[in-house]
């Protein structure tokens, strides 16, 4: 890996952009030229091989599109990256000296496919980003990273593109922010990039999702850009013109994880200590609550009463919703919090019942 690519890789924020699919050489060069002119894009992306849900849809231009990216790089100086899903994809991409690669969500979901790509990359010094799997399974995402690391890939990064979820209507792929946050905790120092295009599936939400990722400490963005978004051959609704991309990036508020400002550090330390104390109190209270659940479990056992009391649980939730509303707590949080407490209480009573 040359120093120029390593510098780009380590840049924060790292901005990757380009069309969902390479369609023609003219389209690629014009898009790349306009993106380079913004002065805000670090790496040029394009889909060459497109895994589609159904046969008959546009599945990418294939290997013949790789020279178009090379030509765009020569004209603009932008490093280039593509998605790879098979060993043959890796072989072709490396033959054309691609600067960076990424593994897509449909590949991450299959450990055999990830291993095939990883084996093809063994001994290669190139940065590789890996998207989260389609389904919300962090072990698959973790496994993909570890497979790349085990074959010697030194520069591995993550792309959060959201998760498929039943009943989701707001997003194309629900962000489920707590999952990439957990991955950031597991892999300290590995860059985490957000892909708002695939999370949103539309243009009007891109800026808000991009800003949310920045506020959460993400290290960059991958955004799809096309010279004629409405007539793109794939994912037209979520692509934006280079000029609009520039406006979007200008509107974002970039934040950092740390500061040397002593007043801030002192104030934050004080507030965090208060949170630590409150967390200790919460855990103590929860422990006391579970001891009472144990006693209730014993009474139910002695009287042959079932653990689950639906009416009682509904009453608890309704009271919690009312109280939570006065305290500024969302109904969604109340449900998740009390569901966790309820499950732990059931587990405690179940142990008593079967002791």
LUMSEBA-978306 format. One record per residue (C-alpha): residue in three letters; x, y, z. Coordinates in Angstrom, 3 decimals, decimal comma. Layout:
// LUMSEBA-978306
@residu->ALA&east->X&north->Y&up->Z
...
// end
This chain:
// LUMSEBA-978306
@residu->UNK&east->0,000&north->0,000&up->0,000
@residu->UNK&east->1,463&north->3,340&up->-0,984
@residu->UNK&east->1,631&north->6,315&up->1,370
@residu->UNK&east->-1,072&north->8,229&up->-0,524
@residu->UNK&east->-3,687&north->5,507&up->0,040
@residu->UNK&east->-2,661&north->5,091&up->3,675
@residu->UNK&east->-3,062&north->8,849&up->4,171
@residu->UNK&east->-6,562&north->8,715&up->2,680
@residu->UNK&east->-7,433&north->5,676&up->4,790
@residu->UNK&east->-6,403&north->7,458&up->7,982
@residu->UNK&east->-8,186&north->10,716&up->7,108
@residu->UNK&east->-11,102&north->11,712&up->9,332
@residu->UNK&east->-13,718&north->12,103&up->8,120
@residu->UNK&east->-13,187&north->9,717&up->5,211
@residu->UNK&east->-15,640&north->10,520&up->2,404
@residu->UNK&east->-16,344&north->7,859&up->-0,222
@residu->UNK&east->-18,722&north->8,643&up->-3,075
@residu->UNK&east->-19,693&north->7,642&up->-6,584
@residu->UNK&east->-22,537&north->5,962&up->-8,427
@residu->UNK&east->-24,333&north->2,877&up->-7,182
@residu->UNK&east->-23,358&north->1,249&up->-10,487
@residu->UNK&east->-20,865&north->1,964&up->-13,225
@residu->UNK&east->-23,058&north->2,202&up->-16,320
@residu->UNK&east->-20,906&north->3,700&up->-19,065
@residu->UNK&east->-17,387&north->5,066&up->-19,276
@residu->UNK&east->-18,770&north->8,549&up->-19,924
@residu->UNK&east->-20,998&north->8,371&up->-16,864
@residu->UNK&east->-18,105&north->7,261&up->-14,662
@residu->UNK&east->-15,677&north->9,922&up->-15,854
@residu->UNK&east->-18,213&north->12,747&up->-15,695
@residu->UNK&east->-19,358&north->11,724&up->-12,213
@residu->UNK&east->-15,768&north->11,383&up->-11,002
@residu->UNK&east->-14,788&north->14,746&up->-12,488
@residu->UNK&east->-17,664&north->16,537&up->-10,787
@residu->UNK&east->-17,026&north->14,794&up->-7,466
@residu->UNK&east->-13,337&north->15,693&up->-7,608
@residu->UNK&east->-14,274&north->19,306&up->-8,364
@residu->UNK&east->-16,099&north->19,556&up->-5,040
@residu->UNK&east->-12,808&north->18,997&up->-3,226
@residu->UNK&east->-14,700&north->17,025&up->-0,588
@residu->UNK&east->-14,431&north->13,407&up->-1,802
@residu->UNK&east->-11,494&north->11,208&up->-0,830
@residu->UNK&east->-12,281&north->7,958&up->-2,646
@residu->UNK&east->-14,344&north->7,192&up->-5,771
@residu->UNK&east->-16,694&north->4,211&up->-5,506
@residu->UNK&east->-18,810&north->2,339&up->-8,056
@residu->UNK&east->-20,618&north->-0,968&up->-8,207
@residu->UNK&east->-19,206&north->-3,256&up->-10,880
@residu->UNK&east->-20,835&north->-6,500&up->-9,772
@residu->UNK&east->-24,290&north->-5,958&up->-8,271
@residu->UNK&east->-25,918&north->-8,774&up->-6,277
@residu->UNK&east->-29,632&north->-8,373&up->-6,966
@residu->UNK&east->-32,524&north->-9,930&up->-5,074
@residu->UNK&east->-34,266&north->-11,191&up->-8,225
@residu->UNK&east->-32,901&north->-12,421&up->-11,576
@residu->UNK&east->-33,387&north->-10,134&up->-14,539
@residu->UNK&east->-32,491&north->-6,954&up->-12,672
@residu->UNK&east->-29,341&north->-5,044&up->-13,612
@residu->UNK&east->-26,504&north->-6,994&up->-12,008
@residu->UNK&east->-23,678&north->-4,668&up->-12,897
@residu->UNK&east->-21,607&north->-4,048&up->-15,986
@residu->UNK&east->-18,978&north->-6,547&up->-14,857
@residu->UNK&east->-15,218&north->-6,576&up->-15,296
@residu->UNK&east->-15,323&north->-4,399&up->-18,404
@residu->UNK&east->-16,199&north->-1,485&up->-16,140
@residu->UNK&east->-12,935&north->-1,644&up->-14,198
@residu->UNK&east->-10,927&north->0,203&up->-16,891
@residu->UNK&east->-13,487&north->3,010&up->-16,641
@residu->UNK&east->-12,624&north->3,489&up->-12,966
@residu->UNK&east->-8,925&north->3,431&up->-13,804
@residu->UNK&east->-9,513&north->6,124&up->-16,432
@residu->UNK&east->-11,488&north->8,201&up->-13,932
@residu->UNK&east->-8,625&north->7,899&up->-11,450
@residu->UNK&east->-6,079&north->9,070&up->-14,021
@residu->UNK&east->-8,170&north->12,140&up->-14,783
@residu->UNK&east->-9,132&north->13,094&up->-11,216
@residu->UNK&east->-6,440&north->11,559&up->-9,027
@residu->UNK&east->-9,110&north->10,012&up->-6,806
@residu->UNK&east->-8,350&north->6,520&up->-5,431
@residu->UNK&east->-10,923&north->3,920&up->-6,513
@residu->UNK&east->-12,859&north->1,195&up->-4,724
@residu->UNK&east->-15,401&north->-1,491&up->-5,657
@residu->UNK&east->-17,425&north->-4,197&up->-3,935
@residu->UNK&east->-16,164&north->-7,765&up->-4,236
@residu->UNK&east->-18,148&north->-10,910&up->-3,498
@residu->UNK&east->-16,073&north->-13,753&up->-4,966
@residu->UNK&east->-12,443&north->-14,734&up->-5,420
@residu->UNK&east->-12,750&north->-13,885&up->-9,135
@residu->UNK&east->-13,932&north->-10,382&up->-8,269
@residu->UNK&east->-10,881&north->-9,932&up->-6,047
@residu->UNK&east->-8,561&north->-11,240&up->-8,768
@residu->UNK&east->-10,013&north->-8,868&up->-11,385
@residu->UNK&east->-10,004&north->-5,862&up->-9,048
@residu->UNK&east->-6,378&north->-6,414&up->-8,065
@residu->UNK&east->-5,382&north->-6,856&up->-11,690
@residu->UNK&east->-6,527&north->-3,270&up->-12,273
@residu->UNK&east->-4,770&north->-2,022&up->-9,107
@residu->UNK&east->-7,889&north->-0,984&up->-7,213
@residu->UNK&east->-6,864&north->1,052&up->-4,173
@residu->UNK&east->-9,514&north->-0,201&up->-1,769
@residu->UNK&east->-12,186&north->-2,916&up->-1,658
@residu->UNK&east->-15,377&north->-3,499&up->0,248
@residu->UNK&east->-17,470&north->-6,558&up->1,030
@residu->UNK&east->-21,229&north->-6,091&up->0,737
@residu->UNK&east->-24,025&north->-6,996&up->3,136
@residu->UNK&east->-25,242&north->-9,937&up->1,059
@residu->UNK&east->-21,742&north->-11,425&up->1,213
@residu->UNK&east->-21,115&north->-10,733&up->4,902
@residu->UNK&east->-24,169&north->-12,811&up->5,759
@residu->UNK&east->-22,440&north->-15,934&up->4,358
@residu->UNK&east->-19,231&north->-17,025&up->6,169
@residu->UNK&east->-18,264&north->-19,285&up->3,239
@residu->UNK&east->-18,342&north->-16,300&up->0,864
@residu->UNK&east->-16,393&north->-14,084&up->3,250
@residu->UNK&east->-13,775&north->-16,794&up->3,661
@residu->UNK&east->-13,466&north->-17,162&up->-0,118
@residu->UNK&east->-12,843&north->-13,430&up->-0,467
@residu->UNK&east->-10,447&north->-13,460&up->2,489
@residu->UNK&east->-8,438&north->-16,364&up->1,023
@residu->UNK&east->-8,156&north->-14,492&up->-2,283
@residu->UNK&east->-6,777&north->-11,502&up->-0,359
@residu->UNK&east->-4,195&north->-13,463&up->1,596
@residu->UNK&east->-0,858&north->-11,641&up->1,439
@residu->UNK&east->-2,356&north->-8,580&up->-0,290
@residu->UNK&east->-1,706&north->-5,141&up->1,192
@residu->UNK&east->-4,959&north->-3,314&up->0,453
@residu->UNK&east->-7,549&north->-1,684&up->2,762
@residu->UNK&east->-10,815&north->-3,621&up->2,996
@residu->UNK&east->-14,119&north->-2,368&up->4,363
@residu->UNK&east->-16,841&north->-4,833&up->5,348
@residu->UNK&east->-20,520&north->-3,952&up->5,517
@residu->UNK&east->-22,819&north->-5,275&up->8,203
@residu->UNK&east->-24,838&north->-8,353&up->7,231
@residu->UNK&east->-28,399&north->-7,797&up->6,025
@residu->UNK&east->-29,824&north->-9,284&up->9,228
@residu->UNK&east->-28,955&north->-7,803&up->12,646
@residu->UNK&east->-26,342&north->-10,418&up->13,587
@residu->UNK&east->-23,212&north->-8,885&up->15,077
@residu->UNK&east->-21,433&north->-12,236&up->15,254
@residu->UNK&east->-21,513&north->-12,491&up->11,445
@residu->UNK&east->-20,111&north->-8,967&up->11,163
@residu->UNK&east->-17,472&north->-9,734&up->13,792
@residu->UNK&east->-16,616&north->-13,004&up->12,070
@residu->UNK&east->-16,106&north->-11,232&up->8,755
@residu->UNK&east->-13,635&north->-8,804&up->10,319
@residu->UNK&east->-11,748&north->-11,609&up->12,029
@residu->UNK&east->-11,529&north->-13,655&up->8,805
@residu->UNK&east->-9,912&north->-10,697&up->7,041
@residu->UNK&east->-7,526&north->-10,093&up->9,915
@residu->UNK&east->-6,484&north->-13,743&up->10,015
@residu->UNK&east->-5,309&north->-13,684&up->6,382
@residu->UNK&east->-3,122&north->-10,665&up->7,115
@residu->UNK&east->-5,234&north->-7,698&up->6,006
@residu->UNK&east->-3,789&north->-4,874&up->8,105
@residu->UNK&east->-6,289&north->-2,135&up->7,322
@residu->UNK&east->-9,831&north->-3,378&up->7,961
@residu->UNK&east->-12,834&north->-1,085&up->8,354
@residu->UNK&east->-16,578&north->-1,356&up->8,885
@residu->UNK&east->-19,489&north->0,103&up->6,920
@residu->UNK&east->-22,859&north->0,477&up->8,619
@residu->UNK&east->-25,612&north->0,305&up->5,971
@residu->UNK&east->-28,547&north->-0,615&up->8,196
@residu->UNK&east->-30,401&north->-3,870&up->8,760
@residu->UNK&east->-33,403&north->-5,491&up->7,124
@residu->UNK&east->-36,238&north->-5,704&up->9,631
@residu->UNK&east->-39,820&north->-6,907&up->9,327
@residu->UNK&east->-42,395&north->-4,149&up->9,503
@residu->UNK&east->-39,884&north->-1,325&up->9,006
@residu->UNK&east->-41,399&north->1,419&up->6,832
@residu->UNK&east->-39,359&north->4,514&up->7,672
@residu->UNK&east->-36,026&north->3,302&up->6,339
@residu->UNK&east->-34,933&north->1,040&up->3,540
@residu->UNK&east->-32,700&north->-0,617&up->6,133
@residu->UNK&east->-33,270&north->0,240&up->9,788
@residu->UNK&east->-30,158&north->1,860&up->11,316
@residu->UNK&east->-30,436&north->0,131&up->14,726
@residu->UNK&east->-27,699&north->2,470&up->15,951
@residu->UNK&east->-26,956&north->0,440&up->19,067
@residu->UNK&east->-25,508&north->-2,354&up->16,899
@residu->UNK&east->-22,744&north->-0,373&up->15,132
@residu->UNK&east->-22,044&north->1,323&up->18,465
@residu->UNK&east->-21,428&north->-2,134&up->19,948
@residu->UNK&east->-19,107&north->-2,960&up->17,018
@residu->UNK&east->-17,211&north->0,263&up->17,666
@residu->UNK&east->-16,790&north->-0,878&up->21,267
@residu->UNK&east->-15,570&north->-4,325&up->20,209
@residu->UNK&east->-13,101&north->-3,051&up->17,625
@residu->UNK&east->-11,483&north->0,040&up->19,071
@residu->UNK&east->-9,340&north->1,815&up->16,482
@residu->UNK&east->-11,004&north->0,231&up->13,435
@residu->UNK&east->-12,716&north->2,881&up->11,282
@residu->UNK&east->-16,525&north->2,804&up->11,165
@residu->UNK&east->-18,112&north->4,394&up->8,101
@residu->UNK&east->-21,830&north->5,132&up->7,689
@residu->UNK&east->-23,698&north->4,441&up->4,427
@residu->UNK&east->-26,782&north->6,699&up->4,643
@residu->UNK&east->-27,762&north->5,870&up->1,047
@residu->UNK&east->-28,643&north->2,270&up->1,868
@residu->UNK&east->-30,085&north->3,105&up->5,277
@residu->UNK&east->-32,478&north->5,685&up->3,819
@residu->UNK&east->-33,330&north->4,380&up->0,367
@residu->UNK&east->-34,309&north->7,958&up->-0,450
@residu->UNK&east->-32,696&north->11,377&up->-0,802
@residu->UNK&east->-34,631&north->13,475&up->1,686
@residu->UNK&east->-33,342&north->11,647&up->4,783
@residu->UNK&east->-29,669&north->11,444&up->3,817
@residu->UNK&east->-28,539&north->14,551&up->5,659
@residu->UNK&east->-30,274&north->13,708&up->8,942
@residu->UNK&east->-28,926&north->10,133&up->8,978
@residu->UNK&east->-25,433&north->11,329&up->8,037
@residu->UNK&east->-25,532&north->13,878&up->10,873
@residu->UNK&east->-26,737&north->11,242&up->13,342
@residu->UNK&east->-23,767&north->9,037&up->12,465
@residu->UNK&east->-21,367&north->11,942&up->12,927
@residu->UNK&east->-22,918&north->12,754&up->16,303
@residu->UNK&east->-22,302&north->9,124&up->17,302
@residu->UNK&east->-18,619&north->9,332&up->16,420
@residu->UNK&east->-18,528&north->7,578&up->13,050
@residu->UNK&east->-15,318&north->8,055&up->11,061
@residu->UNK&east->-16,750&north->8,923&up->7,667
@residu->UNK&east->-19,487&north->8,501&up->5,085
@residu->UNK&east->-20,161&north->6,472&up->1,945
@residu->UNK&east->-22,743&north->8,289&up->-0,174
@residu->UNK&east->-23,964&north->7,368&up->-3,644
@residu->UNK&east->-23,720&north->10,103&up->-6,263
@residu->UNK&east->-24,752&north->10,062&up->-9,927
@residu->UNK&east->-24,714&north->12,717&up->-12,634
@residu->UNK&east->-28,381&north->11,928&up->-13,455
@residu->UNK&east->-29,836&north->10,267&up->-10,338
@residu->UNK&east->-33,406&north->9,937&up->-11,579
@residu->UNK&east->-32,270&north->7,854&up->-14,536
@residu->UNK&east->-29,719&north->5,696&up->-12,725
@residu->UNK&east->-29,800&north->2,016&up->-13,656
@residu->UNK&east->-29,955&north->0,940&up->-10,003
@residu->UNK&east->-31,091&north->2,502&up->-6,718
@residu->UNK&east->-32,132&north->5,739&up->-8,383
@residu->UNK&east->-34,128&north->7,029&up->-5,396
@residu->UNK&east->-31,173&north->7,170&up->-3,015
@residu->UNK&east->-28,548&north->8,769&up->-5,273
@residu->UNK&east->-27,808&north->12,480&up->-5,466
@residu->UNK&east->-25,968&north->14,663&up->-7,964
@residu->UNK&east->-22,370&north->15,684&up->-7,100
@residu->UNK&east->-23,471&north->19,281&up->-6,591
@residu->UNK&east->-26,109&north->18,218&up->-4,079
@residu->UNK&east->-23,548&north->16,000&up->-2,356
@residu->UNK&east->-21,309&north->19,023&up->-1,885
@residu->UNK&east->-24,182&north->20,999&up->-0,336
@residu->UNK&east->-25,035&north->18,106&up->1,978
@residu->UNK&east->-21,461&north->17,773&up->3,221
@residu->UNK&east->-21,223&north->21,535&up->3,783
@residu->UNK&east->-24,376&north->21,446&up->5,932
@residu->UNK&east->-23,069&north->18,744&up->8,267
@residu->UNK&east->-21,637&north->19,628&up->11,670
@residu->UNK&east->-18,472&north->17,611&up->12,192
@residu->UNK&east->-17,586&north->16,683&up->15,736
@residu->UNK&east->-14,569&north->15,184&up->17,479
@residu->UNK&east->-14,356&north->12,621&up->20,279
@residu->UNK&east->-11,971&north->14,573&up->22,486
@residu->UNK&east->-10,847&north->18,085&up->23,357
@residu->UNK&east->-8,085&north->19,674&up->25,397
@residu->UNK&east->-10,428&north->22,365&up->26,746
@residu->UNK&east->-10,056&north->22,009&up->30,524
@residu->UNK&east->-13,436&north->23,529&up->31,409
@residu->UNK&east->-15,186&north->20,943&up->29,229
@residu->UNK&east->-13,125&north->18,074&up->30,634
@residu->UNK&east->-13,871&north->19,112&up->34,228
@residu->UNK&east->-17,599&north->19,515&up->33,600
@residu->UNK&east->-17,834&north->16,209&up->31,739
@residu->UNK&east->-15,933&north->14,359&up->34,464
@residu->UNK&east->-18,326&north->15,707&up->37,099
@residu->UNK&east->-21,427&north->14,750&up->35,127
@residu->UNK&east->-20,073&north->11,284&up->34,339
@residu->UNK&east->-19,388&north->10,700&up->38,026
@residu->UNK&east->-23,009&north->11,561&up->38,743
@residu->UNK&east->-24,084&north->9,018&up->36,114
@residu->UNK&east->-21,806&north->6,400&up->37,677
@residu->UNK&east->-23,422&north->6,960&up->41,062
@residu->UNK&east->-26,938&north->6,786&up->39,607
@residu->UNK&east->-26,051&north->3,589&up->37,716
@residu->UNK&east->-24,867&north->2,023&up->40,974
@residu->UNK&east->-28,147&north->2,992&up->42,642
@residu->UNK&east->-30,169&north->1,617&up->39,721
@residu->UNK&east->-28,367&north->-1,727&up->39,895
@residu->UNK&east->-28,887&north->-1,908&up->43,657
@residu->UNK&east->-32,602&north->-1,197&up->43,247
@residu->UNK&east->-32,897&north->-3,761&up->40,444
@residu->UNK&east->-31,195&north->-6,348&up->42,666
@residu->UNK&east->-33,723&north->-5,610&up->45,414
@residu->UNK&east->-36,560&north->-5,896&up->42,895
@residu->UNK&east->-35,385&north->-9,354&up->41,815
@residu->UNK&east->-35,247&north->-10,534&up->45,451
@residu->UNK&east->-38,924&north->-9,627&up->45,721
@residu->UNK&east->-39,552&north->-11,507&up->42,457
@residu->UNK&east->-37,934&north->-14,554&up->44,060
@residu->UNK&east->-40,379&north->-14,307&up->46,973
@residu->UNK&east->-43,321&north->-13,944&up->44,566
@residu->UNK&east->-42,048&north->-16,990&up->42,692
@residu->UNK&east->-42,063&north->-19,007&up->45,922
@residu->UNK&east->-45,670&north->-18,019&up->46,667
@residu->UNK&east->-46,727&north->-18,931&up->43,112
@residu->UNK&east->-44,976&north->-22,273&up->43,392
@residu->UNK&east->-46,667&north->-23,103&up->46,690
@residu->UNK&east->-50,069&north->-22,179&up->45,264
@residu->UNK&east->-49,596&north->-23,659&up->41,744
@residu->UNK&east->-49,949&north->-20,281&up->40,031
@residu->UNK&east->-48,391&north->-19,543&up->36,642
@residu->UNK&east->-45,404&north->-17,220&up->36,429
@residu->UNK&east->-46,850&north->-14,976&up->33,720
@residu->UNK&east->-49,708&north->-12,742&up->34,826
@residu->UNK&east->-50,723&north->-10,813&up->31,689
@residu->UNK&east->-53,107&north->-8,335&up->33,321
@residu->UNK&east->-50,550&north->-7,443&up->35,980
@residu->UNK&east->-47,884&north->-6,855&up->33,317
@residu->UNK&east->-50,187&north->-4,629&up->31,264
@residu->UNK&east->-50,912&north->-2,544&up->34,367
@residu->UNK&east->-47,181&north->-2,120&up->35,035
@residu->UNK&east->-46,552&north->-0,942&up->31,470
@residu->UNK&east->-49,448&north->1,540&up->31,451
@residu->UNK&east->-48,270&north->3,110&up->34,705
@residu->UNK&east->-44,708&north->3,227&up->33,360
@residu->UNK&east->-45,863&north->4,946&up->30,149
@residu->UNK&east->-47,658&north->7,629&up->32,133
@residu->UNK&east->-44,779&north->8,184&up->34,538
@residu->UNK&east->-42,185&north->8,033&up->31,758
@residu->UNK&east->-44,010&north->10,702&up->29,769
@residu->UNK&east->-43,731&north->13,146&up->32,681
@residu->UNK&east->-40,006&north->12,388&up->32,933
@residu->UNK&east->-39,258&north->12,850&up->29,238
@residu->UNK&east->-38,756&north->9,124&up->28,569
@residu->UNK&east->-39,986&north->7,764&up->25,257
@residu->UNK&east->-42,532&north->4,966&up->25,071
@residu->UNK&east->-40,060&north->2,964&up->22,978
@residu->UNK&east->-37,460&north->3,166&up->25,759
@residu->UNK&east->-39,990&north->2,240&up->28,446
@residu->UNK&east->-40,996&north->-0,875&up->26,489
@residu->UNK&east->-37,388&north->-2,015&up->25,972
@residu->UNK&east->-36,387&north->-1,274&up->29,566
@residu->UNK&east->-39,352&north->-2,971&up->31,196
@residu->UNK&east->-39,219&north->-5,910&up->28,786
@residu->UNK&east->-35,667&north->-6,551&up->29,978
@residu->UNK&east->-36,727&north->-6,282&up->33,633
@residu->UNK&east->-39,739&north->-8,509&up->33,029
@residu->UNK&east->-37,653&north->-11,196&up->31,334
@residu->UNK&east->-35,129&north->-11,191&up->34,185
@residu->UNK&east->-37,964&north->-11,403&up->36,708
@residu->UNK&east->-39,473&north->-14,374&up->34,829
@residu->UNK&east->-36,058&north->-16,083&up->34,827
@residu->UNK&east->-35,755&north->-15,595&up->38,585
@residu->UNK&east->-39,233&north->-16,974&up->39,235
@residu->UNK&east->-38,633&north->-19,867&up->36,863
@residu->UNK&east->-35,543&north->-20,877&up->38,876
@residu->UNK&east->-37,609&north->-20,770&up->42,074
@residu->UNK&east->-40,390&north->-22,789&up->40,463
@residu->UNK&east->-37,986&north->-25,508&up->39,367
@residu->UNK&east->-35,749&north->-25,580&up->42,451
// end
